[in-house]
């Protein structure tokens, strides 16, 4: 984090004694109820949406006061004067933004939203840079006073601000880094937007080790989340240190394009022979790195681990029986298959796997010598999951497969219940399945900071060979075939859909490989595995070949 003065966007109440023209004095009571300044004594309280004239008058009054640097008056035209006043004060004092000129645009069709352009100057220790950006405000009716007020949101001041954020201009706490991919191509958040949070984290963790010197910058400080600052404008260039990552610019570009087509989507690609992360991309409204840190049910992609458990414990093998009935009962709970799947009582494990038959797996999980902890042991000892010891170079979650009894034991086997994964975990699962060796995924070489990568036993050759062949069949003849169509080379895949309580549409999951690239994706609310996550993985694998 930078060394400038900290000022958070926070709640609270303080008195603003200067009211807007014609509106009377603002008081503490109105700050408490979000209604803005009280009206003149005896005046009737207005209701309904603000009129066009009210929208224009309120927007003009707010923007004019802001433009003049009068934070207190500007805040009085909002429905949260405390938060607005704090941020607008920091805008001038901590961010050192002066010479503000604001140009309103055309009012929206709804008649209550006003776009505007800000032109200003950021100055600090003799350095100065122009600042230009666009934002918008919405005018609403005060809940108790009936006053037309700006509906307060930090994004009004700058579109990258969220609750708990503020603006600062200061010397950065860590030097800028020039992150490069495995071949030396420079990686920037402008070219690879979803890498923004990743690059910020890498800078915070490795900025000093990369050998650079800090500069001065305008940045968003995330005081509520303690996330690394988000730089907006560099006033004085420091000397960036070069940080080599394992990423591939080509695969990353494909991942960026792929997730851009689906909201709430994430994807990771790894190199199975080494564990190096080739791409990580997210397209989420909350900006969360769900690709590395997500904790959600992976659906039927989990059957890769379950199949390995069955094979390793001698319960069955790919060419041995794994009947697929319409339903399966486990300790009083009935499990079903996807709608339209036909029963096949003579199915082998390979057939049950490629069709993603839930009941076929559940029918086998109580066979000797399996126990409540068998799936957990397989995940931890063979696939390196769920031990909280991955050191990827940035914050990550390495999966969770708890030992449970009752209905959740069956649910865990098909990627529901209490199992939690993310695309990083499932890309690693695929990598382990097809190589037989566990290579902990990593984004930055462990040689940079002497961290120790996690290890695991891996899979017997016969188990790995069977898993690889079953994934090949799934990609060419099974549920993954439509998404993987047209891909050359050695390919394999597994689909998944995870039901989420309270959601009508399941999460879409897909993991696959092509030669020495493995990838996994999830699209929350995306439906079946091949509907959304499948095309994302296919595009990434196509670029990685």
C-alpha positions, 0 to 999 in steps of 0.5 A: 500500500502507498504511504499517503494519508489513509481516508476511507469511505465510511458511514457515520453522521456529521452535521453539514450546516450549509444547505442548498439554495432553496432547500433549507439547512441540512441537519443530523436527523436527515443524515440518519434517515438518508433523506437529505436536507429538510424542507422549509417549515410548513412546506409539503413533502414531495413524492414520486420520481424527481422531475426533469427540472429537479434532476438538472438543478440537483445535478448542477448544484452537486457538480458545481460544488464538487468542481469548486472543491467545496466537499461539504456543500457537494455532500449536502446534495446527496442522500449520504452526506457523511460518506460523500463528504469523506470521499470528496474531501479525500479527493482534494486533500489526499488525492491532490486533485485540483483544477476540476472541470466537470461537463454534464452530458445528456440525461438518460432515457430514464430521466434521472441519470446524468453522465458527466466528464471530469477533467482535472490535474493531479499534483504531488511534490512538483510532479503534475499530470492531467486526469480525465475520466467519465462517470455518472450520477442518479438523482432520487427522491429523499425518503423523508424530506422529498428532496431531490438528491444525488443517490450516493455511490462512491463510483460517482466520484470515480467509476473504479471506486466501491464501498470502502475505497478512497483515492490517494496520491503518494509514493507507492509502497512497492515498486512497479513491476514489469510482469512478463510471460514465459517468453518475455512478453510484457503483461499489462492489465490494459491488454489483459483486463482480468489480470489486473488483480493478479498483477496488483497482488504480484506487485505487492508481494514481489515488487521489492524482490523484482529490483525496482524503485517506487514511483508516485501514483494516483491510486484507489486504496481498498481500505475495507478489503485490504486488497492491493492499491489499484493504480490509476495514474502514474505521476513519477515513474519509478524503475519497474522491476522485471518479474517473470511469470509462468503465464503464456501471453497467447493462452492468456489472450484466448482465456480473456476472450473466452470468459468475456462471452459469459458473465460470472465465469473463470478459467485456468490453464496449466502445463501438466508436465510441470504445474506451471500456470499458463492462464488465469482469467475471470469475468465477474461483477465483483472482481473476485479471483474465483479462478484461484480462490473460489470455493464451490461445488464442482459437479461431475468433474469430481468424478475424475477423483471418484473414478480414481478412488474406485480403481485404486481400491479395486472396486472396479476398472474402466472395462468392469461393471458400473451399472447406471440405474434411473435412481440410486438410494443412499441412506434414505436419500434418492439420487437421480441422473440428468433428465433424459439419461437412459438407464444402462444396467450393463454399463462399464465404468468407462460408459458411466463416466463418459455419460456422467451417470450419477447413480452408477457412481453412487451405487459403488461407493459403499463397496469394500474396502471403501469408507467415509474417508476414502474419497478424502484420502484419494484427493489428498494423497493422490491429487494433493488437494485439501491440505492447505499447503499450495504455494502458487505465488499468490493467494489461492485455495487448494480445494476441500474434500472432507470425510463425511457420512450420511447422504453427503458421502454420496453427494461428495462423490458426484461433486455436490455435498461438502466438496469445494473446488475452483478452476485451478484445482480442477485443472490440476486434477486433470493434469494429475489424472493424465500424467499420474504425477502431481505437480503443484500449480504455480504462477511464479517460480519458487526460486524467487522466494524459496517457497516450498511447493506441495507434493503428493503421491500421484497415481499408479500408472494403470489408474492414470492410463484408465482415467486418460482413456475415459476422458478421451472417450468423454471428449470424442463420444460422450457429454464433452464431445460437442464442446471439444469438436474440431480440436486436434491432438491428444484430447480428453475432457469431463463435464459437470453441472453443480446444483446450488440451493436457491438457484434455478440454474446450475453452475456449469463446469468443464475440464479438459486437456489437449497434449500438454495443456490442461484447463478447467472453467466454471460459469456460475449459473451457466447450466450444463457443463458443455453449455458455457464452461465447455466452450471456454475450455475448448478455446483455451486448449485451442490456443495452447496447442 
